[in-house]
Amino acid sequence: QVQLVESGGGLVQAGGSLRLSCAASGSIFSINDMGWYRQAPGKQRELVAVITRGGSTIYADSVKGRFTISRDNAKSTVYLQMNRLKTEDTAVYYCNAKYGLLHRDFWGQGTQVTVSS
């Protein structure tokens, strides 16, 4: 079992930056990929960025060049540095961990990111 706790959301003006953190606890040695997803009002949850245990990354096209995902395996923490934020980045951001051989999904509670114009 894995527990994920996110922090770092908030209100920022367009063009600004925020850094999200997600700390994992529990059976952390069985965590594989970690990532960030987001869900805006009235929309489906979507992938933002994923990082493998070895450090390979995948980004949604909408955030490439603006967001950077990183991971500190020693601290069992994944980060999302968000730069040049746009109003369309407004959403609840969720941390995700893939656990074990079956890559079972675990989710954090979500953190609100609001970008004002």
N, CA and C atoms as an extended XYZ file, in Angstrom:
351
Properties=species:S:1:pos:R:3:atomname:S:1:resname:S:1:resid:I:1 pbc="F F F"
N         0.837       -1.191        0.000 N   GLN     1
C         0.000        0.000        0.000 CA  GLN     1
C         0.869        1.237        0.000 C   GLN     1
N         0.330        2.281       -0.632 N   VAL     2
C         1.061        3.538       -0.761 CA  VAL     2
C         0.140        4.692       -0.393 C   VAL     2
N         0.682        5.656        0.295 N   GLN     3
C        -0.040        6.893        0.581 CA  GLN     3
C         0.708        8.038       -0.106 C   GLN     3
N        -0.041        8.928       -0.725 N   LEU     4
C         0.531       10.063       -1.455 CA  LEU     4
C        -0.050       11.351       -0.886 C   LEU     4
N         0.833       12.293       -0.576 N   VAL     5
C         0.394       13.574       -0.040 CA  VAL     5
C         0.986       14.690       -0.897 C   VAL     5
N         0.083       15.467       -1.505 N   GLU     6
C         0.511       16.561       -2.386 CA  GLU     6
C         0.568       17.872       -1.614 C   GLU     6
N         1.387       18.784       -2.121 N   SER     7
C         1.442       20.142       -1.587 CA  SER     7
C         1.927       21.073       -2.680 C   SER     7
N         1.696       22.377       -2.468 N   GLY     8
C         2.255       23.367       -3.371 CA  GLY     8
C         1.277       24.043       -4.297 C   GLY     8
N         0.021       23.646       -4.278 N   GLY     9
C        -0.948       24.321       -5.133 CA  GLY     9
C        -1.257       25.711       -4.622 C   GLY     9
N        -2.045       26.447       -5.404 N   GLY    10
C        -2.421       27.793       -4.985 CA  GLY    10
C        -2.902       28.632       -6.137 C   GLY    10
N        -2.946       29.937       -5.890 N   LEU    11
C        -3.398       30.916       -6.880 CA  LEU    11
C        -2.196       31.681       -7.405 C   LEU    11
N        -2.109       31.786       -8.717 N   VAL    12
C        -0.998       32.483       -9.345 CA  VAL    12
C        -1.505       33.205      -10.587 C   VAL    12
N        -0.861       34.293      -10.930 N   GLN    13
C        -1.222       35.007      -12.152 CA  GLN    13
C        -0.640       34.306      -13.378 C   GLN    13
N        -1.290       34.502      -14.492 N   ALA    14
C        -0.788       33.952      -15.748 CA  ALA    14
C         0.649       34.416      -15.972 C   ALA    14
N         1.482       33.475      -16.418 N   GLY    15
C         2.892       33.766      -16.614 CA  GLY    15
C         3.749       33.419      -15.415 C   GLY    15
N         3.104       33.147      -14.295 N   GLY    16
C         3.839       32.835      -13.068 CA  GLY    16
C         4.224       31.374      -12.973 C   GLY    16
N         4.744       31.002      -11.815 N   SER    17
C         5.251       29.646      -11.594 CA  SER    17
C         4.735       29.085      -10.282 C   SER    17
N         4.622       27.779      -10.240 N   LEU    18
C         4.314       27.039       -9.022 CA  LEU    18
C         5.091       25.732       -9.056 C   LEU    18
N         5.367       25.209       -7.872 N   ARG    19
C         6.016       23.906       -7.772 CA  ARG    19
C         5.176       22.995       -6.893 C   ARG    19
N         4.749       21.887       -7.462 N   LEU    20
C         3.995       20.896       -6.711 CA  LEU    20
C         4.931       19.798       -6.212 C   LEU    20
N         4.623       19.291       -5.031 N   SER    21
C         5.370       18.172       -4.470 CA  SER    21
C         4.408       17.060       -4.093 C   SER    21
N         4.888       15.837       -4.171 N   CYS    22
C         4.086       14.677       -3.775 CA  CYS    22
C         4.998       13.702       -3.053 C   CYS    22
N         4.733       13.519       -1.767 N   ALA    23
C         5.536       12.620       -0.959 CA  ALA    23
C         4.829       11.288       -0.793 C   ALA    23
N         5.536       10.229       -1.075 N   ALA    24
C         4.975        8.882       -0.949 CA  ALA    24
C         5.454        8.238        0.344 C   ALA    24
N         4.590        7.445        0.917 N   SER    25
C         4.951        6.670        2.105 CA  SER    25
C         4.289        5.294        2.005 C   SER    25
N         4.744        4.401        2.862 N   GLY    26
C         4.218        3.037        2.804 CA  GLY    26
C         5.209        2.134        2.101 C   GLY    26
N         4.725        1.275        1.235 N   SER    27
C         5.567        0.308        0.527 CA  SER    27
C         6.221        0.964       -0.690 C   SER    27
N         7.095        1.917       -0.422 N   ILE    28
C         7.648        2.759       -1.484 CA  ILE    28
C         8.571        1.999       -2.424 C   ILE    28
N         9.133        0.883       -1.985 N   PHE    29
C        10.088        0.161       -2.826 CA  PHE    29
C         9.402       -0.536       -3.995 C   PHE    29
N         8.099       -0.642       -3.933 N   SER    30
C         7.355       -1.273       -5.027 CA  SER    30
C         6.708       -0.259       -5.967 C   SER    30
N         7.051        1.030       -5.785 N   ILE    31
C         6.521        2.056       -6.666 CA  ILE    31
C         7.318        2.073       -7.960 C   ILE    31
N         6.636        2.099       -9.068 N   ASN    32
C         7.276        2.179      -10.374 CA  ASN    32
C         7.178        3.611      -10.887 C   ASN    32
N         6.366        3.837      -11.902 N   ASP    33
C         6.192        5.191      -12.425 CA  ASP    33
C         5.456        6.060      -11.420 C   ASP    33
N         5.780        7.352      -11.442 N   MET    34
C         5.009        8.355      -10.699 CA  MET    34
C         4.658        9.472      -11.663 C   MET    34
N         3.562       10.123      -11.396 N   GLY    35
C         3.161       11.154      -12.334 CA  GLY    35
C         2.155       12.124      -11.776 C   GLY    35
N         1.813       13.086      -12.599 N   TRP    36
C         0.816       14.093      -12.261 CA  TRP    36
C        -0.274       14.077      -13.318 C   TRP    36
N        -1.491       14.144      -12.852 N   TYR    37
C        -2.672       14.263      -13.693 CA  TYR    37
C        -3.432       15.496      -13.225 C   TYR    37
N        -4.335       15.973      -14.057 N   ARG    38
C        -5.155       17.107      -13.642 CA  ARG    38
C        -6.572       16.957      -14.165 C   ARG    38
N        -7.478       17.602      -13.453 N   GLN    39
C        -8.877       17.568      -13.843 CA  GLN    39
C        -9.478       18.951      -13.668 C   GLN    39
N        -9.886       19.534      -14.781 N   ALA    40
C       -10.545       20.828      -14.761 CA  ALA    40
C       -12.061       20.617      -14.635 C   ALA    40
N       -12.790       21.612      -14.168 N   PRO    41
C       -14.249       21.469      -14.017 CA  PRO    41
C       -14.916       21.059      -15.322 C   PRO    41
N       -15.725       20.022      -15.264 N   GLY    42
C       -16.456       19.564      -16.437 CA  GLY    42
C       -15.637       18.773      -17.438 C   GLY    42
N       -14.390       18.485      -17.084 N   LYS    43
C       -13.521       17.745      -18.001 CA  LYS    43
C       -13.034       16.461      -17.355 C   LYS    43
N       -12.544       15.555      -18.201 N   GLN    44
C       -11.986       14.313      -17.696 CA  GLN    44
C       -10.579       14.541      -17.145 C   GLN    44
N       -10.180       13.669      -16.247 N   ARG    45
C        -8.817       13.720      -15.747 CA  ARG    45
C        -7.852       13.391      -16.880 C   ARG    45
N        -6.762       14.163      -16.967 N   GLU    46
C        -5.815       13.962      -18.055 CA  GLU    46
C        -4.390       13.885      -17.532 C   GLU    46
N        -3.567       13.202      -18.292 N   LEU    47
C        -2.154       13.083      -17.949 CA  LEU    47
C        -1.457       14.419      -18.156 C   LEU    47
N        -0.622       14.790      -17.197 N   VAL    48
C         0.229       15.971      -17.346 CA  VAL    48
C         1.668       15.534      -17.612 C   VAL    48
N         2.201       14.701      -16.741 N   ALA    49
C         3.581       14.249      -16.893 CA  ALA    49
C         3.788       12.983      -16.074 C   ALA    49
N         4.690       12.139      -16.575 N   VAL    50
C         5.029       10.890      -15.900 CA  VAL    50
C         6.542       10.748      -15.877 C   VAL    50
N         7.064       10.168      -14.808 N   ILE    51
C         8.485        9.886      -14.718 CA  ILE    51
C         8.661        8.461      -14.211 C   ILE    51
N         9.536        7.712      -14.885 N   THR    52
C         9.791        6.339      -14.469 CA  THR    52
C        10.778        6.323      -13.304 C   THR    52
N        10.951        5.160      -12.725 N   ARG    53
C        11.895        5.037      -11.623 CA  ARG    53
C        13.311        5.387      -12.087 C   ARG    53
N        13.589        5.115      -13.369 N   GLY    54
C        14.907        5.419      -13.908 CA  GLY    54
C        15.070        6.842      -14.399 C   GLY    54
N        13.990        7.613      -14.400 N   GLY    55
C        14.095        9.025      -14.746 CA  GLY    55
C        13.598        9.407      -16.139 C   GLY    55
N        13.106        8.460      -16.904 N   SER    56
C        12.541        8.806      -18.207 CA  SER    56
C        11.222        9.545      -17.994 C   SER    56
N        10.948       10.496      -18.890 N   THR    57
C         9.767       11.344      -18.710 CA  THR    57
C         8.881       11.368      -19.954 C   THR    57
N         7.603       11.619      -19.701 N   ILE    58
C         6.612       11.827      -20.750 CA  ILE    58
C         5.786       13.033      -20.334 C   ILE    58
N         5.497       13.901      -21.304 N   TYR    59
C         4.702       15.101      -21.030 CA  TYR    59
C         3.525       15.188      -21.992 C   TYR    59
N         2.445       15.755      -21.517 N   ALA    60
C         1.355       16.128      -22.406 CA  ALA    60
C         1.848       17.247      -23.318 C   ALA    60
N         1.357       17.262      -24.542 N   ASP    61
C         1.791       18.287      -25.494 CA  ASP    61
C         1.520       19.692      -24.962 C   ASP    61
N         0.433       19.840      -24.226 N   SER    62
C         0.024       21.165      -23.751 CA  SER    62
C         0.981       21.763      -22.716 C   SER    62
N         1.841       20.938      -22.122 N   VAL    63
C         2.731       21.459      -21.081 CA  VAL    63
C         4.206       21.339      -21.446 C   VAL    63
N         4.501       20.738      -22.575 N   LYS    64
C         5.900       20.574      -22.984 CA  LYS    64
C         6.588       21.933      -23.082 C   LYS    64
N         7.791       21.994      -22.530 N   GLY    65
C         8.544       23.235      -22.562 CA  GLY    65
C         8.206       24.192      -21.431 C   GLY    65
N         7.124       23.918      -20.694 N   ARG    66
C         6.740       24.789      -19.579 CA  ARG    66
C         6.814       24.071      -18.232 C   ARG    66
N         6.497       22.795      -18.217 N   PHE    67
C         6.481       22.008      -16.984 CA  PHE    67
C         7.653       21.036      -16.977 C   PHE    67
N         8.169       20.776      -15.786 N   THR    68
C         9.239       19.798      -15.624 CA  THR    68
C         8.909       18.886      -14.453 C   THR    68
N         8.919       17.585      -14.717 N   ILE    69
C         8.704       16.613      -13.654 CA  ILE    69
C        10.057       16.063      -13.224 C   ILE    69
N        10.212       15.870      -11.933 N   SER    70
C        11.450       15.296      -11.410 CA  SER    70
C        11.112       14.406      -10.223 C   SER    70
N        12.093       13.637       -9.822 N   ARG    71
C        11.819       12.618       -8.806 CA  ARG    71
C        13.059       12.430       -7.953 C   ARG    71
N        12.858       12.372       -6.662 N   ASP    72
C        13.916       12.067       -5.718 CA  ASP    72
C        13.577       10.726       -5.077 C   ASP    72
N        14.192        9.675       -5.580 N   ASN    73
C        13.854        8.334       -5.079 CA  ASN    73
C        14.241        8.167       -3.607 C   ASN    73
N        15.301        8.841       -3.190 N   ALA    74
C        15.723        8.725       -1.794 CA  ALA    74
C        14.671        9.304       -0.850 C   ALA    74
N        13.965       10.342       -1.313 N   LYS    75
C        12.928       10.976       -0.502 CA  LYS    75
C        11.535       10.485       -0.880 C   LYS    75
N        11.459        9.602       -1.870 N   SER    76
C        10.172        9.092       -2.341 CA  SER    76
C         9.230       10.232       -2.683 C   SER    76
N         9.766       11.210       -3.366 N   THR    77
C         9.005       12.422       -3.682 CA  THR    77
C         9.111       12.728       -5.165 C   THR    77
N         8.006       13.154       -5.725 N   VAL    78
C         7.986       13.598       -7.113 CA  VAL    78
C         7.550       15.062       -7.131 C   VAL    78
N         8.138       15.820       -8.043 N   TYR    79
C         7.886       17.254       -8.133 CA  TYR    79
C         7.356       17.598       -9.517 C   TYR    79
N         6.625       18.691       -9.586 N   LEU    80
C         6.197       19.244      -10.867 CA  LEU    80
C         6.455       20.741      -10.822 C   LEU    80
N         7.466       21.172      -11.553 N   GLN    81
C         7.756       22.594      -11.678 CA  GLN    81
C         6.955       23.128      -12.850 C   GLN    81
N         6.102       24.095      -12.572 N   MET    82
C         5.221       24.644      -13.598 CA  MET    82
C         5.580       26.103      -13.834 C   MET    82
N         6.048       26.395      -15.024 N   ASN    83
C         6.426       27.752      -15.408 CA  ASN    83
C         5.515       28.262      -16.507 C   ASN    83
N         5.513       29.564      -16.686 N   ARG    84
C         4.700       30.212      -17.729 CA  ARG    84
C         3.274       29.683      -17.705 C   ARG    84
N         2.694       29.691      -16.538 N   LEU    85
C         1.361       29.145      -16.368 CA  LEU    85
C         0.328       29.933      -17.157 C   LEU    85
N        -0.670       29.196      -17.646 N   LYS    86
C        -1.749       29.775      -18.425 CA  LYS    86
C        -3.073       29.555      -17.681 C   LYS    86
N        -4.063       30.327      -18.012 N   THR    87
C        -5.362       30.163      -17.352 CA  THR    87
C        -5.916       28.762      -17.591 C   THR    87
N        -5.602       28.196      -18.734 N   GLU    88
C        -6.104       26.849      -19.038 CA  GLU    88
C        -5.406       25.747      -18.237 C   GLU    88
N        -4.401       26.103      -17.467 N   ASP    89
C        -3.766       25.140      -16.566 CA  ASP    89
C        -4.540       25.001      -15.256 C   ASP    89
N        -5.542       25.825      -15.063 N   THR    90
C        -6.347       25.760      -13.843 CA  THR    90
C        -7.041       24.396      -13.742 C   THR    90
N        -6.827       23.725      -12.624 N   ALA    91
C        -7.372       22.385      -12.426 CA  ALA    91
C        -6.983       21.895      -11.036 C   ALA    91
N        -7.569       20.780      -10.662 N   VAL    92
C        -7.069       20.041       -9.502 CA  VAL    92
C        -6.006       19.080      -10.018 C   VAL    92
N        -4.848       19.145       -9.410 N   TYR    93
C        -3.724       18.307       -9.818 CA  TYR    93
C        -3.596       17.131       -8.851 C   TYR    93
N        -3.497       15.939       -9.431 N   TYR    94
C        -3.421       14.718       -8.645 CA  TYR    94
C        -2.083       14.009       -8.878 C   TYR    94
N        -1.493       13.570       -7.805 N   CYS    95
C        -0.302       12.733       -7.884 CA  CYS    95
C        -0.733       11.280       -8.069 C   CYS    95
N         0.030       10.556       -8.862 N   ASN    96
C        -0.270        9.159       -9.135 CA  ASN    96
C         0.982        8.315       -8.984 C   ASN    96
N         0.818        7.117       -8.454 N   ALA    97
C         1.915        6.162       -8.362 CA  ALA    97
C         1.439        4.817       -8.892 C   ALA    97
N         2.291        4.193       -9.685 N   LYS    98
C         2.041        2.849      -10.169 CA  LYS    98
C         2.776        1.883       -9.247 C   LYS    98
N         2.030        0.908       -8.703 N   TYR    99
C         2.566        0.078       -7.633 CA  TYR    99
C         2.605       -1.389       -8.024 C   TYR    99
N         3.747       -2.007       -7.800 N   GLY   100
C         3.858       -3.446       -7.952 CA  GLY   100
C         3.885       -3.919       -9.386 C   GLY   100
N         3.880       -5.248       -9.540 N   LEU   101
C         3.984       -5.861      -10.858 CA  LEU   101
C         2.786       -5.541      -11.741 C   LEU   101
N         1.626       -5.334      -11.145 N   LEU   102
C         0.418       -5.042      -11.908 CA  LEU   102
C         0.194       -3.550      -12.108 C   LEU   102
N         1.142       -2.732      -11.642 N   HIS   103
C         1.050       -1.263      -11.777 CA  HIS   103
C        -0.303       -0.751      -11.276 C   HIS   103
N        -0.640       -1.183      -10.097 N   ARG   104
C        -1.870       -0.714       -9.472 CA  ARG   104
C        -1.778        0.781       -9.203 C   ARG   104
N        -2.867        1.497       -9.449 N   ASP   105
C        -2.885        2.950       -9.286 CA  ASP   105
C        -3.178        3.357       -7.851 C   ASP   105
N        -2.374        4.289       -7.361 N   PHE   106
C        -2.654        4.990       -6.115 CA  PHE   106
C        -2.691        6.474       -6.428 C   PHE   106
N        -3.580        7.193       -5.739 N   TRP   107
C        -3.779        8.615       -6.006 CA  TRP   107
C        -3.666        9.434       -4.735 C   TRP   107
N        -3.168       10.650       -4.907 N   GLY   108
C        -3.212       11.605       -3.818 CA  GLY   108
C        -4.583       12.247       -3.746 C   GLY   108
N        -4.744       13.144       -2.774 N   GLN   109
C        -6.042       13.763       -2.552 CA  GLN   109
C        -6.312       14.925       -3.506 C   GLN   109
N        -5.302       15.382       -4.187 N   GLY   110
C        -5.449       16.480       -5.131 CA  GLY   110
C        -5.108       17.822       -4.520 C   GLY   110
N        -4.564       18.705       -5.345 N   THR   111
C        -4.259       20.062       -4.910 CA  THR   111
C        -4.714       21.028       -6.000 C   THR   111
N        -5.381       22.098       -5.585 N   GLN   112
C        -5.949       23.044       -6.541 CA  GLN   112
C        -4.891       24.004       -7.050 C   GLN   112
N        -4.849       24.154       -8.360 N   VAL   113
C        -4.022       25.168       -9.002 CA  VAL   113
C        -4.963       26.092       -9.777 C   VAL   113
N        -4.917       27.371       -9.449 N   THR   114
C        -5.755       28.356      -10.115 CA  THR   114
C        -4.866       29.429      -10.721 C   THR   114
N        -5.006       29.628      -12.018 N   VAL   115
C        -4.223       30.634      -12.729 CA  VAL   115
C        -5.167       31.743      -13.184 C   VAL   115
N        -4.922       32.933      -12.700 N   SER   116
C        -5.790       34.064      -13.033 CA  SER   116
C        -5.196       34.871      -14.181 C   SER   116
N        -6.066       35.530      -14.915 N   SER   117
C        -5.608       36.322      -16.067 CA  SER   117
C        -5.237       37.731      -15.655 C   SER   117
